[in-house]
Amino acid sequence: MDYQFARTVRYLGRYYQRLPREGRMLVIGMVLMLLFMQAEYMGEKLGKALYYLTH
């Protein structure tokens, strides 16, 4: 599993280096958006769990 992940990261790194500047900005933006959405979802779940624990 870890090996597969490392290989994917290396492949993405090589692909990323071939991209022009605009493409890189787009990729970074997409990754940040995904992370933000994931964090928002996790925050919502954490918030609900905390709400149920405290009420």
C-alpha distance matrix in Angstrom:
0.0 3.8 5.4 5.2 6.3 8.7 9.9 10.7 12.4 14.3 15.4 16.6 18.4 20.2 21.1 22.3 24.5 26.3 27.2 30.7 31.5 31.9 28.6 26.9 28.8 27.9 24.1 24.5 26.6 24.2 21.3 23.9 25.1 21.7 21.1 24.7 24.4 21.4 23.4 26.5 24.8 23.4 26.9 28.6 26.7 27.3 30.9 31.5 30.1 32.4 35.2 35.0 34.8 37.8 40.0
3.8 0.0 3.8 5.4 5.0 6.1 8.6 9.8 10.5 12.2 14.2 15.2 16.3 18.4 19.9 20.6 22.6 24.7 25.8 29.2 29.7 30.5 27.4 25.3 27.2 26.7 22.9 22.9 25.4 23.4 20.2 22.6 24.3 21.2 20.2 23.9 24.2 21.2 22.7 26.1 25.0 23.3 26.5 28.7 27.0 27.3 30.8 31.8 30.4 32.3 35.3 35.4 35.0 37.8 40.2
5.4 3.8 0.0 3.8 5.4 5.1 6.1 8.6 9.9 10.5 12.2 14.2 15.2 16.6 18.3 19.7 21.3 23.1 24.7 28.2 29.2 30.2 27.0 25.0 27.5 27.0 23.2 23.6 26.3 24.4 21.4 24.1 26.0 23.0 22.4 26.2 26.5 23.8 25.6 28.9 27.9 26.5 29.7 31.8 30.4 30.7 34.2 35.2 34.0 35.9 38.9 39.0 38.7 41.5 43.8
5.2 5.4 3.8 0.0 3.8 5.5 5.1 6.2 8.6 9.9 10.5 12.2 14.1 15.5 16.5 18.0 20.1 21.6 22.8 26.5 27.6 28.3 24.8 23.3 25.7 24.8 21.0 21.9 24.4 22.0 19.5 22.5 23.9 20.8 20.8 24.5 24.5 22.0 24.2 27.3 26.1 25.2 28.5 30.4 29.0 29.9 33.2 34.1 33.1 35.3 38.0 38.1 38.2 41.0 43.1
6.3 5.0 5.4 3.8 0.0 3.8 5.4 5.1 6.2 8.6 9.9 10.5 12.2 14.4 15.3 16.1 18.4 20.3 21.2 24.6 25.3 25.9 22.6 20.8 22.9 22.1 18.3 18.8 21.2 19.1 16.2 19.0 20.7 17.7 17.3 21.1 21.3 18.8 20.9 24.1 23.2 22.2 25.4 27.4 26.3 27.0 30.3 31.4 30.5 32.5 35.3 35.7 35.7 38.3 40.5
8.7 6.1 5.1 5.5 3.8 0.0 3.8 5.4 5.1 6.2 8.6 9.8 10.4 12.4 14.2 15.0 16.6 18.8 20.2 23.6 24.3 25.4 22.3 20.2 22.6 22.4 18.6 18.9 21.8 20.2 17.3 19.9 22.1 19.6 19.0 22.7 23.5 21.2 22.9 26.3 25.8 24.7 27.6 30.0 29.1 29.4 32.6 34.0 33.2 34.8 37.7 38.3 38.1 40.6 43.0
9.9 8.6 6.1 5.1 5.4 3.8 0.0 3.8 5.4 5.1 6.1 8.6 9.7 10.7 12.3 14.0 15.5 17.1 18.8 22.4 23.7 24.8 21.5 19.9 22.7 22.2 18.5 19.5 22.5 20.6 18.2 21.3 23.2 20.8 20.8 24.5 25.1 23.1 25.1 28.3 27.7 27.0 30.1 32.2 31.4 32.0 35.2 36.5 35.8 37.6 40.4 40.9 41.0 43.5 45.8
10.7 9.8 8.6 6.2 5.1 5.4 3.8 0.0 3.8 5.5 5.1 6.1 8.5 9.9 10.5 11.9 14.3 15.7 16.7 20.3 21.5 22.2 18.7 17.3 19.9 19.0 15.3 16.6 19.2 17.1 14.9 18.3 19.9 17.4 17.8 21.5 21.8 20.1 22.4 25.4 24.8 24.5 27.5 29.5 28.9 29.8 32.8 34.0 33.7 35.6 38.2 38.8 39.1 41.6 43.7
12.4 10.5 9.9 8.6 6.2 5.1 5.4 3.8 0.0 3.8 5.4 5.1 6.1 8.7 9.8 10.1 12.3 14.5 15.4 18.7 19.4 20.4 17.3 15.2 17.7 17.4 13.7 14.2 17.3 15.8 13.2 16.1 18.4 16.3 16.1 19.8 20.8 19.2 21.0 24.1 24.1 23.6 26.3 28.6 28.3 28.8 31.7 33.4 33.0 34.6 37.2 38.2 38.3 40.5 42.8
14.3 12.2 10.5 9.9 8.6 6.2 5.1 5.5 3.8 0.0 3.8 5.4 5.0 6.3 8.6 9.7 10.7 12.9 14.6 18.1 19.2 20.7 17.7 15.7 18.7 18.9 15.3 16.1 19.4 18.3 16.0 19.0 21.4 19.6 19.6 23.2 24.3 22.9 24.6 27.7 27.8 27.4 29.9 32.3 32.1 32.5 35.4 37.1 36.8 38.2 41.0 42.0 42.0 44.2 46.5
15.4 14.2 12.2 10.5 9.9 8.6 6.1 5.1 5.4 3.8 0.0 3.8 5.4 5.2 6.2 8.5 10.1 11.1 12.9 16.6 18.3 19.4 16.1 14.8 18.1 17.7 14.3 15.9 19.0 17.4 15.8 19.2 21.1 19.4 20.0 23.5 24.2 23.1 25.3 28.1 28.1 28.1 30.8 32.8 32.7 33.6 36.3 37.8 37.7 39.5 41.9 42.9 43.3 45.5 47.6
16.6 15.2 14.2 12.2 10.5 9.8 8.6 6.1 5.1 5.4 3.8 0.0 3.8 5.4 5.0 5.9 8.6 10.0 10.7 14.2 15.5 16.3 13.0 11.5 14.5 14.0 10.5 12.1 15.2 13.7 12.2 15.6 17.5 16.0 16.8 20.2 21.0 20.3 22.4 25.1 25.3 25.5 28.0 30.1 30.3 31.2 33.7 35.3 35.5 37.1 39.4 40.6 41.1 43.2 45.2
18.4 16.3 15.2 14.1 12.2 10.4 9.7 8.5 6.1 5.0 5.4 3.8 0.0 3.8 5.4 5.0 6.3 8.9 10.1 13.3 14.2 15.9 13.1 10.9 14.1 14.6 11.3 12.2 15.7 15.2 13.4 16.2 18.7 17.8 18.0 21.2 22.7 22.0 23.6 26.5 27.1 27.1 29.3 31.6 32.0 32.5 35.0 36.9 37.0 38.3 40.8 42.2 42.4 44.3 46.5
20.2 18.4 16.6 15.5 14.4 12.4 10.7 9.9 8.7 6.3 5.2 5.4 3.8 0.0 3.8 5.4 5.3 6.7 9.2 12.6 14.4 16.3 13.4 12.0 15.6 16.1 13.3 14.8 18.1 17.6 16.4 19.4 21.6 20.8 21.4 24.5 25.8 25.3 27.1 29.8 30.3 30.5 32.8 35.0 35.4 36.0 38.5 40.4 40.5 41.9 44.3 45.6 46.0 47.9 50.1
21.1 19.9 18.3 16.5 15.3 14.2 12.3 10.5 9.8 8.6 6.2 5.0 5.4 3.8 0.0 3.8 5.5 5.4 6.8 10.5 12.7 13.8 10.6 10.0 13.6 13.4 10.8 13.1 16.0 15.2 14.7 17.9 19.7 18.9 20.1 23.1 24.0 23.9 26.0 28.4 28.9 29.5 31.8 33.7 34.3 35.3 37.6 39.3 39.8 41.3 43.4 44.8 45.4 47.3 49.3
22.3 20.6 19.7 18.0 16.1 15.0 14.0 11.9 10.1 9.7 8.5 5.9 5.0 5.4 3.8 0.0 3.8 5.4 5.4 8.6 9.8 11.2 8.3 6.7 10.3 10.7 8.2 9.9 13.1 12.9 12.4 15.2 17.3 17.1 18.0 20.7 22.1 22.3 24.0 26.3 27.3 27.9 29.8 31.9 32.8 33.6 35.7 37.6 38.2 39.4 41.6 43.2 43.8 45.4 47.5
24.5 22.6 21.3 20.1 18.4 16.6 15.5 14.3 12.3 10.7 10.1 8.6 6.3 5.3 5.5 3.8 0.0 3.8 5.5 8.0 9.5 12.0 9.9 8.3 11.9 13.2 11.3 12.5 15.9 16.3 15.7 18.1 20.5 20.6 21.2 23.8 25.5 25.7 27.1 29.6 30.7 31.1 32.9 35.2 36.1 36.7 38.8 40.9 41.4 42.5 44.7 46.4 46.9 48.4 50.6
26.3 24.7 23.1 21.6 20.3 18.8 17.1 15.7 14.5 12.9 11.1 10.0 8.9 6.7 5.4 5.4 3.8 0.0 3.8 6.6 9.5 11.5 9.3 9.2 12.9 13.5 12.2 14.3 17.1 17.2 17.3 20.0 21.9 22.0 23.2 25.7 27.1 27.5 29.2 31.4 32.4 33.2 35.1 37.1 38.1 38.9 40.9 42.9 43.6 44.8 46.9 48.5 49.2 50.8 52.8
27.2 25.8 24.7 22.8 21.2 20.2 18.8 16.7 15.4 14.6 12.9 10.7 10.1 9.2 6.8 5.4 5.5 3.8 0.0 3.8 6.6 7.9 5.5 6.1 9.6 10.0 9.4 11.7 14.1 14.4 15.1 17.6 19.2 19.7 21.2 23.3 24.6 25.5 27.2 29.1 30.3 31.3 33.0 34.9 36.2 37.1 38.9 40.9 41.8 43.0 44.8 46.7 47.5 48.9 50.8
30.7 29.2 28.2 26.5 24.6 23.6 22.4 20.3 18.7 18.1 16.6 14.2 13.3 12.6 10.5 8.6 8.0 6.6 3.8 0.0 3.8 5.6 5.3 6.3 8.9 10.0 10.7 12.5 14.3 15.5 16.7 18.5 20.0 21.3 22.7 24.3 25.9 27.1 28.6 30.2 31.7 33.0 34.3 36.2 37.8 38.6 40.1 42.2 43.4 44.4 46.1 48.1 49.0 50.2 52.0
31.5 29.7 29.2 27.6 25.3 24.3 23.7 21.5 19.4 19.2 18.3 15.5 14.2 14.4 12.7 9.8 9.5 9.5 6.6 3.8 0.0 3.8 5.4 5.1 6.3 8.7 9.9 10.6 12.3 14.3 15.5 16.5 18.3 20.1 21.1 22.4 24.3 25.8 26.8 28.3 30.3 31.5 32.4 34.4 36.3 36.9 38.1 40.5 41.8 42.4 44.1 46.4 47.2 48.2 50.0
31.9 30.5 30.2 28.3 25.9 25.4 24.8 22.2 20.4 20.7 19.4 16.3 15.9 16.3 13.8 11.2 12.0 11.5 7.9 5.6 3.8 0.0 3.8 5.4 5.1 6.2 8.7 9.9 10.5 12.3 14.3 15.3 16.4 18.4 20.0 20.9 22.4 24.3 25.5 26.6 28.5 30.1 31.0 32.7 34.7 35.6 36.6 38.9 40.4 41.2 42.6 44.9 46.0 46.9 48.5
28.6 27.4 27.0 24.8 22.6 22.3 21.5 18.7 17.3 17.7 16.1 13.0 13.1 13.4 10.6 8.3 9.9 9.3 5.5 5.3 5.4 3.8 0.0 3.8 5.4 5.0 6.2 8.6 9.7 10.5 12.3 14.2 15.2 16.5 18.3 19.7 21.0 22.5 24.1 25.5 26.9 28.5 29.8 31.4 33.1 34.2 35.5 37.5 38.9 39.9 41.5 43.5 44.6 45.8 47.4
26.9 25.3 25.0 23.3 20.8 20.2 19.9 17.3 15.2 15.7 14.8 11.5 10.9 12.0 10.0 6.7 8.3 9.2 6.1 6.3 5.1 5.4 3.8 0.0 3.8 5.3 5.1 6.1 8.5 9.8 10.6 12.2 14.1 15.3 16.4 18.1 19.9 21.0 22.3 24.0 25.7 26.8 28.0 30.0 31.6 32.4 33.8 36.1 37.2 38.1 39.8 41.9 42.7 43.9 45.8
28.8 27.2 27.5 25.7 22.9 22.6 22.7 19.9 17.7 18.7 18.1 14.5 14.1 15.6 13.6 10.3 11.9 12.9 9.6 8.9 6.3 5.1 5.4 3.8 0.0 3.8 5.5 5.1 6.0 8.6 9.9 10.5 12.1 14.2 15.3 16.2 18.1 19.8 20.7 22.1 24.1 25.4 26.2 28.2 30.1 30.8 31.9 34.3 35.7 36.3 37.9 40.2 41.2 42.0 43.8
27.9 26.7 27.0 24.8 22.1 22.4 22.2 19.0 17.4 18.9 17.7 14.0 14.6 16.1 13.4 10.7 13.2 13.5 10.0 10.0 8.7 6.2 5.0 5.3 3.8 0.0 3.8 5.5 5.0 6.2 8.6 9.9 10.4 12.3 14.2 15.1 16.4 18.3 19.7 20.8 22.4 24.2 25.2 26.7 28.7 29.8 30.9 32.9 34.5 35.4 36.8 39.0 40.2 41.2 42.7
24.1 22.9 23.2 21.0 18.3 18.6 18.5 15.3 13.7 15.3 14.3 10.5 11.3 13.3 10.8 8.2 11.3 12.2 9.4 10.7 9.9 8.7 6.2 5.1 5.5 3.8 0.0 3.8 5.4 5.1 6.2 8.6 9.8 10.6 12.3 14.1 15.3 16.5 18.2 19.8 21.1 22.4 23.9 25.6 27.1 28.2 29.7 31.7 32.9 34.0 35.7 37.6 38.6 39.9 41.6
24.5 22.9 23.6 21.9 18.8 18.9 19.5 16.6 14.2 16.1 15.9 12.1 12.2 14.8 13.1 9.9 12.5 14.3 11.7 12.5 10.6 9.9 8.6 6.1 5.1 5.5 3.8 0.0 3.8 5.5 5.2 6.1 8.5 9.9 10.5 12.1 14.1 15.3 16.2 18.0 19.9 20.8 21.9 24.1 25.7 26.3 27.7 30.1 31.2 32.0 33.7 35.9 36.7 37.8 39.7
26.6 25.4 26.3 24.4 21.2 21.8 22.5 19.2 17.3 19.4 19.0 15.2 15.7 18.1 16.0 13.1 15.9 17.1 14.1 14.3 12.3 10.5 9.7 8.5 6.0 5.0 5.4 3.8 0.0 3.8 5.5 5.1 6.1 8.6 9.9 10.4 12.1 14.1 15.1 16.2 18.2 19.7 20.5 22.2 24.3 25.2 26.1 28.4 29.9 30.7 32.1 34.4 35.5 36.4 38.0
24.2 23.4 24.4 22.0 19.1 20.2 20.6 17.1 15.8 18.3 17.4 13.7 15.2 17.6 15.2 12.9 16.3 17.2 14.4 15.5 14.3 12.3 10.5 9.8 8.6 6.2 5.1 5.5 3.8 0.0 3.8 5.5 5.1 6.2 8.6 9.8 10.5 12.2 14.1 15.1 16.4 18.2 19.6 21.0 22.7 24.0 25.2 27.1 28.6 29.8 31.1 33.1 34.4 35.6 37.1
21.3 20.2 21.4 19.5 16.2 17.3 18.2 14.9 13.2 16.0 15.8 12.2 13.4 16.4 14.7 12.4 15.7 17.3 15.1 16.7 15.5 14.3 12.3 10.6 9.9 8.6 6.2 5.2 5.5 3.8 0.0 3.8 5.4 5.1 6.1 8.5 9.9 10.5 12.1 14.1 15.3 16.3 17.9 19.8 21.1 22.1 23.7 25.8 26.8 27.9 29.7 31.6 32.5 33.9 35.7
23.9 22.6 24.1 22.5 19.0 19.9 21.3 18.3 16.1 19.0 19.2 15.6 16.2 19.4 17.9 15.2 18.1 20.0 17.6 18.5 16.5 15.3 14.2 12.2 10.5 9.9 8.6 6.1 5.1 5.5 3.8 0.0 3.8 5.4 5.0 6.0 8.5 9.8 10.3 12.0 14.1 15.0 15.9 18.0 19.8 20.4 21.7 24.0 25.3 26.0 27.7 29.9 30.7 31.8 33.6
25.1 24.3 26.0 23.9 20.7 22.1 23.2 19.9 18.4 21.4 21.1 17.5 18.7 21.6 19.7 17.3 20.5 21.9 19.2 20.0 18.3 16.4 15.2 14.1 12.1 10.4 9.8 8.5 6.1 5.1 5.4 3.8 0.0 3.8 5.4 5.0 6.1 8.5 9.7 10.3 12.2 14.0 14.9 16.3 18.4 19.5 20.5 22.5 24.2 25.1 26.4 28.5 29.8 30.9 32.3
21.7 21.2 23.0 20.8 17.7 19.6 20.8 17.4 16.3 19.6 19.4 16.0 17.8 20.8 18.9 17.1 20.6 22.0 19.7 21.3 20.1 18.4 16.5 15.3 14.2 12.3 10.6 9.9 8.6 6.2 5.1 5.4 3.8 0.0 3.8 5.4 5.1 6.1 8.5 9.8 10.5 12.2 13.9 15.3 16.6 18.1 19.6 21.2 22.5 24.0 25.4 27.2 28.4 29.9 31.4
21.1 20.2 22.4 20.8 17.3 19.0 20.8 17.8 16.1 19.6 20.0 16.8 18.0 21.4 20.1 18.0 21.2 23.2 21.2 22.7 21.1 20.0 18.3 16.4 15.3 14.2 12.3 10.5 9.9 8.6 6.1 5.0 5.4 3.8 0.0 3.8 5.5 5.1 6.0 8.5 9.8 10.4 11.9 14.1 15.3 16.0 17.7 19.8 20.8 21.8 23.7 25.6 26.4 27.8 29.6
24.7 23.9 26.2 24.5 21.1 22.7 24.5 21.5 19.8 23.2 23.5 20.2 21.2 24.5 23.1 20.7 23.8 25.7 23.3 24.3 22.4 20.9 19.7 18.1 16.2 15.1 14.1 12.1 10.4 9.8 8.5 6.0 5.0 5.4 3.8 0.0 3.8 5.4 5.0 6.0 8.5 9.7 10.1 12.1 14.2 14.9 15.8 18.2 19.6 20.3 21.8 24.1 25.1 26.1 27.7
24.4 24.2 26.5 24.5 21.3 23.5 25.1 21.8 20.8 24.3 24.2 21.0 22.7 25.8 24.0 22.1 25.5 27.1 24.6 25.9 24.3 22.4 21.0 19.9 18.1 16.4 15.3 14.1 12.1 10.5 9.9 8.5 6.1 5.1 5.5 3.8 0.0 3.8 5.4 5.0 6.1 8.6 9.7 10.5 12.4 14.1 15.0 16.6 18.4 19.7 20.8 22.7 24.2 25.5 26.7
21.4 21.2 23.8 22.0 18.8 21.2 23.1 20.1 19.2 22.9 23.1 20.3 22.0 25.3 23.9 22.3 25.7 27.5 25.5 27.1 25.8 24.3 22.5 21.0 19.8 18.3 16.5 15.3 14.1 12.2 10.5 9.8 8.5 6.1 5.1 5.4 3.8 0.0 3.8 5.4 5.1 6.1 8.4 9.8 10.7 12.1 13.9 15.5 16.5 18.1 19.7 21.3 22.4 24.1 25.6
23.4 22.7 25.6 24.2 20.9 22.9 25.1 22.4 21.0 24.6 25.3 22.4 23.6 27.1 26.0 24.0 27.1 29.2 27.2 28.6 26.8 25.5 24.1 22.3 20.7 19.7 18.2 16.2 15.1 14.1 12.1 10.3 9.7 8.5 6.0 5.0 5.4 3.8 0.0 3.8 5.4 5.0 5.9 8.4 9.8 10.1 11.7 14.0 15.0 15.8 17.7 19.7 20.5 21.8 23.6
26.5 26.1 28.9 27.3 24.1 26.3 28.3 25.4 24.1 27.7 28.1 25.1 26.5 29.8 28.4 26.3 29.6 31.4 29.1 30.2 28.3 26.6 25.5 24.0 22.1 20.8 19.8 18.0 16.2 15.1 14.1 12.0 10.3 9.8 8.5 6.0 5.0 5.4 3.8 0.0 3.8 5.5 5.0 6.1 8.7 9.7 10.2 12.3 14.1 15.0 16.1 18.3 19.7 20.6 22.0
24.8 25.0 27.9 26.1 23.2 25.8 27.7 24.8 24.1 27.8 28.1 25.3 27.1 30.3 28.9 27.3 30.7 32.4 30.3 31.7 30.3 28.5 26.9 25.7 24.1 22.4 21.1 19.9 18.2 16.4 15.3 14.1 12.2 10.5 9.8 8.5 6.1 5.1 5.4 3.8 0.0 3.8 5.4 5.1 6.4 8.6 9.8 10.8 12.5 14.2 15.3 16.8 18.5 20.0 21.1
23.4 23.3 26.5 25.2 22.2 24.7 27.0 24.5 23.6 27.4 28.1 25.5 27.1 30.5 29.5 27.9 31.1 33.2 31.3 33.0 31.5 30.1 28.5 26.8 25.4 24.2 22.4 20.8 19.7 18.2 16.3 15.0 14.0 12.2 10.4 9.7 8.6 6.1 5.0 5.5 3.8 0.0 3.8 5.4 5.1 6.1 8.4 9.9 10.5 12.1 14.0 15.4 16.3 18.1 19.8
26.9 26.5 29.7 28.5 25.4 27.6 30.1 27.5 26.3 29.9 30.8 28.0 29.3 32.8 31.8 29.8 32.9 35.1 33.0 34.3 32.4 31.0 29.8 28.0 26.2 25.2 23.9 21.9 20.5 19.6 17.9 15.9 14.9 13.9 11.9 10.1 9.7 8.4 5.9 5.0 5.4 3.8 0.0 3.8 5.4 5.0 5.9 8.5 9.7 10.2 11.9 14.1 15.0 16.1 17.8
28.6 28.7 31.8 30.4 27.4 30.0 32.2 29.5 28.6 32.3 32.8 30.1 31.6 35.0 33.7 31.9 35.2 37.1 34.9 36.2 34.4 32.7 31.4 30.0 28.2 26.7 25.6 24.1 22.2 21.0 19.8 18.0 16.3 15.3 14.1 12.1 10.5 9.8 8.4 6.1 5.1 5.4 3.8 0.0 3.8 5.5 5.0 6.2 8.6 9.8 10.4 12.3 14.2 15.3 16.2
26.7 27.0 30.4 29.0 26.3 29.1 31.4 28.9 28.3 32.1 32.7 30.3 32.0 35.4 34.3 32.8 36.1 38.1 36.2 37.8 36.3 34.7 33.1 31.6 30.1 28.7 27.1 25.7 24.3 22.7 21.1 19.8 18.4 16.6 15.3 14.2 12.4 10.7 9.8 8.7 6.4 5.1 5.4 3.8 0.0 3.8 5.4 5.2 6.2 8.6 9.8 10.7 12.3 14.3 15.4
27.3 27.3 30.7 29.9 27.0 29.4 32.0 29.8 28.8 32.5 33.6 31.2 32.5 36.0 35.3 33.6 36.7 38.9 37.1 38.6 36.9 35.6 34.2 32.4 30.8 29.8 28.2 26.3 25.2 24.0 22.1 20.4 19.5 18.1 16.0 14.9 14.1 12.1 10.1 9.7 8.6 6.1 5.0 5.5 3.8 0.0 3.8 5.5 5.0 6.1 8.4 9.9 10.4 12.1 14.1
30.9 30.8 34.2 33.2 30.3 32.6 35.2 32.8 31.7 35.4 36.3 33.7 35.0 38.5 37.6 35.7 38.8 40.9 38.9 40.1 38.1 36.6 35.5 33.8 31.9 30.9 29.7 27.7 26.1 25.2 23.7 21.7 20.5 19.6 17.7 15.8 15.0 13.9 11.7 10.2 9.8 8.4 5.9 5.0 5.4 3.8 0.0 3.8 5.5 5.1 6.0 8.6 9.8 10.5 12.0
31.5 31.8 35.2 34.1 31.4 34.0 36.5 34.0 33.4 37.1 37.8 35.3 36.9 40.4 39.3 37.6 40.9 42.9 40.9 42.2 40.5 38.9 37.5 36.1 34.3 32.9 31.7 30.1 28.4 27.1 25.8 24.0 22.5 21.2 19.8 18.2 16.6 15.5 14.0 12.3 10.8 9.9 8.5 6.2 5.2 5.5 3.8 0.0 3.8 5.4 4.9 6.2 8.5 9.9 10.4
30.1 30.4 34.0 33.1 30.5 33.2 35.8 33.7 33.0 36.8 37.7 35.5 37.0 40.5 39.8 38.2 41.4 43.6 41.8 43.4 41.8 40.4 38.9 37.2 35.7 34.5 32.9 31.2 29.9 28.6 26.8 25.3 24.2 22.5 20.8 19.6 18.4 16.5 15.0 14.1 12.5 10.5 9.7 8.6 6.2 5.0 5.5 3.8 0.0 3.8 5.4 5.2 6.2 8.7 10.1
32.4 32.3 35.9 35.3 32.5 34.8 37.6 35.6 34.6 38.2 39.5 37.1 38.3 41.9 41.3 39.4 42.5 44.8 43.0 44.4 42.4 41.2 39.9 38.1 36.3 35.4 34.0 32.0 30.7 29.8 27.9 26.0 25.1 24.0 21.8 20.3 19.7 18.1 15.8 15.0 14.2 12.1 10.2 9.8 8.6 6.1 5.1 5.4 3.8 0.0 3.8 5.4 5.0 6.1 8.5
35.2 35.3 38.9 38.0 35.3 37.7 40.4 38.2 37.2 41.0 41.9 39.4 40.8 44.3 43.4 41.6 44.7 46.9 44.8 46.1 44.1 42.6 41.5 39.8 37.9 36.8 35.7 33.7 32.1 31.1 29.7 27.7 26.4 25.4 23.7 21.8 20.8 19.7 17.7 16.1 15.3 14.0 11.9 10.4 9.8 8.4 6.0 4.9 5.4 3.8 0.0 3.8 5.5 5.3 6.0
35.0 35.4 39.0 38.1 35.7 38.3 40.9 38.8 38.2 42.0 42.9 40.6 42.2 45.6 44.8 43.2 46.4 48.5 46.7 48.1 46.4 44.9 43.5 41.9 40.2 39.0 37.6 35.9 34.4 33.1 31.6 29.9 28.5 27.2 25.6 24.1 22.7 21.3 19.7 18.3 16.8 15.4 14.1 12.3 10.7 9.9 8.6 6.2 5.2 5.4 3.8 0.0 3.8 5.6 5.4
34.8 35.0 38.7 38.2 35.7 38.1 41.0 39.1 38.3 42.0 43.3 41.1 42.4 46.0 45.4 43.8 46.9 49.2 47.5 49.0 47.2 46.0 44.6 42.7 41.2 40.2 38.6 36.7 35.5 34.4 32.5 30.7 29.8 28.4 26.4 25.1 24.2 22.4 20.5 19.7 18.5 16.3 15.0 14.2 12.3 10.4 9.8 8.5 6.2 5.0 5.5 3.8 0.0 3.8 5.8
37.8 37.8 41.5 41.0 38.3 40.6 43.5 41.6 40.5 44.2 45.5 43.2 44.3 47.9 47.3 45.4 48.4 50.8 48.9 50.2 48.2 46.9 45.8 43.9 42.0 41.2 39.9 37.8 36.4 35.6 33.9 31.8 30.9 29.9 27.8 26.1 25.5 24.1 21.8 20.6 20.0 18.1 16.1 15.3 14.3 12.1 10.5 9.9 8.7 6.1 5.3 5.6 3.8 0.0 3.8
40.0 40.2 43.8 43.1 40.5 43.0 45.8 43.7 42.8 46.5 47.6 45.2 46.5 50.1 49.3 47.5 50.6 52.8 50.8 52.0 50.0 48.5 47.4 45.8 43.8 42.7 41.6 39.7 38.0 37.1 35.7 33.6 32.3 31.4 29.6 27.7 26.7 25.6 23.6 22.0 21.1 19.8 17.8 16.2 15.4 14.1 12.0 10.4 10.1 8.5 6.0 5.4 5.8 3.8 0.0
